[in-house]
Amino acid sequence: MAQKNWLEIEINNKNHKKEKNAKKYKKVLAIWTLIGYTKRAVA
């Protein structure tokens, strides 16, 4: 039972981190997309 509760807490923590990282991830994705387009344009 304790294992199940611990697992639920772990999942909640992961979901919270996902929400926090979503904004960061979108920024990074935008930057990488920009770099990709720039490299293609230069090449």
Summary of the structure (lengths in Angstrom):
residues: 43
radius of gyration: 18.0
end to end distance: 58.2
largest distance: 58.5
contacts: 78
relative contact order: 0.08
helix: 95%
strand: 0%
